[in-house]
Amino acid sequence: MDAQDEALISRLIDHNPELKTLVESHRDFERQLDEMYRRPHLTSDEDFELKRLKKAKLAGKEKIELILAQHRA
């Protein structure tokens, strides 16, 4: 997300509980993914979890983008 999006999120987050939950989840997914990327090797279960986290993070980002688009207009 760019600086404008971050500024818009900062303005909306206290008034939009869904956005707050999505942003917190997105940040948590980023943290979990960063931890997994630091591992030299992943088991097949960890690889599956990595893919699940990526999909969940992307789905959340798309929802965040929809909320932001509604407020940009």
C-alpha positions in Angstrom: 0.0 0.0 0.0 1.2 3.5 -0.8 1.4 6.5 1.5 -2.1 7.8 0.4 -3.7 4.4 1.3 -1.9 4.4 4.6 -3.2 7.9 5.4 -6.7 7.0 4.4 -6.5 3.8 6.6 -5.3 6.0 9.5 -8.3 8.3 9.1 -10.9 5.4 8.7 -9.6 2.7 11.1 -11.1 4.1 14.3 -14.6 4.5 12.6 -14.6 1.2 10.7 -14.3 -2.0 12.8 -14.2 -4.2 9.7 -11.3 -2.2 8.3 -9.5 -2.4 11.6 -9.9 -6.2 11.7 -8.7 -6.6 8.2 -5.7 -4.4 8.6 -4.7 -6.2 11.9 -5.1 -9.6 10.1 -3.1 -8.4 7.1 -0.2 -7.3 9.4 -0.4 -10.6 11.3 -0.2 -12.5 8.0 2.8 -10.4 7.0 4.5 -11.3 10.3 3.8 -15.0 9.9 5.0 -15.0 6.3 8.2 -13.2 7.2 8.9 -15.8 9.8 8.4 -18.6 7.3 10.6 -16.9 4.6 13.4 -16.8 7.1 13.5 -20.6 7.3 16.0 -22.3 5.1 13.7 -25.2 4.3 9.9 -25.8 4.7 8.2 -29.1 5.3 5.3 -30.0 3.0 2.9 -28.9 5.8 4.8 -25.6 6.2 4.7 -25.1 2.4 0.9 -25.7 2.5 0.6 -23.2 5.3 2.7 -20.7 3.4 0.3 -20.9 0.5 -2.7 -20.6 2.7 -1.3 -17.5 4.4 -0.5 -15.9 1.1 -4.1 -16.5 -0.2 -5.6 -15.2 3.1 -3.4 -12.1 3.0 -4.4 -11.4 -0.6 -8.1 -11.9 0.1 -7.8 -9.5 3.0 -5.9 -6.9 0.9 -8.6 -7.1 -1.7 -11.3 -6.4 0.9 -9.2 -3.5 2.3 -8.9 -2.1 -1.3 -12.7 -2.3 -1.7 -13.3 -0.3 1.5 -10.7 2.3 0.5 -12.2 2.6 -3.0 -15.6 3.5 -1.5 -14.0 6.3 0.5 -11.8 7.7 -2.3 -14.8 8.6 -4.4 
